[in-house]
Amino acid sequence: MLAGFTDNIKPERTPEDLLFQVMLDWGVDLALPITRQTIQGREVLFVDGDALAACFDANGLIDEAFVKELATHKPLRAVFRDAGFADSAAKINVEQIFKLLSPRTEVKCL
């Protein structure tokens, strides 16, 4: 029964739904161009090049190696789905990785 409470996002939400909600929350212009890239087998949505990078993978595949590679893009903001992290260490270390590799990036988890 507790397994149903592990993800705080409704199952019918698409990555685009989540992206637009995050853009609204951060005050990012919804008219900015959005591109998709695959980094280490995970889909990443980039808004206006480096204004925002979002990975809403929910399969527990976000690990430190992926975060390090994403940080090399140096986005202004980065957002991840809470359920997407491989383990608690990856989630805990994401902010530290960005502070080291891309100190100006603001990081958020949904």
PyMOL commands that set and color helices and strands:
alter all, ss='L'
color gray80, all
select helices_A, chain A and resi 2-5+15-26+64-71+82-84+88-101
alter helices_A, ss='H'
color red, helices_A
select strands_A, chain A and resi 34-39+42-47+52-55+77-80+106-109
alter strands_A, ss='S'
color yellow, strands_A
deselect
rebuild
show_as cartoon
